[in-house]
């Protein structure tokens, strides 16, 4: 359960274009989340792409550090915070995590904010239910 396999990564150019043209998004600092449900049959409920912009972080070392921290926080929390609350009848979830922060944050801060974005995402996809 605590793995991040190739099938969970969003690599398809077709799906990426579809996500950024037709998907919905919200901002919860330091992340901008884009999401879209598509009709597809896969063995994973969601595919994710993680992005840290080159414009803000010129050095590849800094971008890779942030991507590693975001990936690790996603890997540890995806099962409980994202997969379990997902509706099974809506198809495959395409999910984009874009880092828009100005600083290099430590892992604890990134994990806390990523969990908060998962909770907000749950509230957006199920607005009529009460979340605790």
Buried (B, 14 or more C-beta within 10 A) or exposed (E): EEEBEEEBBBEBEEBBEBBBEEBEEBEBEBBBBBBBBBEEEEEBBBBBBBBBEEEEBEEEEEBEBBBEBBBBBBBBBBEEBBBEBBEEEEBBBBBBBBBBBEEEBEEEBBBEBBBBBBBBBBEEBEEEEEEE
